[in-house]
């Protein structure tokens, strides 16, 4: 038996902006598989990073981000991380 706390995230998906409507619809249908009330919340962040969409695009254009799996690393041009 799974124990879930109130407000706990049950599912998280990441899609391209073009597939946003299909992702919301699939989560809406998945809500009926769980007892109780579920909410669908769209994040203001870019993917699983800690940056907002606007900030991510700004840093990407400046060449300050380095891919790191599902997230990115910020390059502040100090130390050995520089590329």
Secondary structure, DSSP 8 states (H G I E B T S, - for coil): -----TT---------GGGHHHHHHHHHHHGGGSSS-------SBSTTSSSBHHHHHHHHHTT-EEEETTEEEE--S-STT--
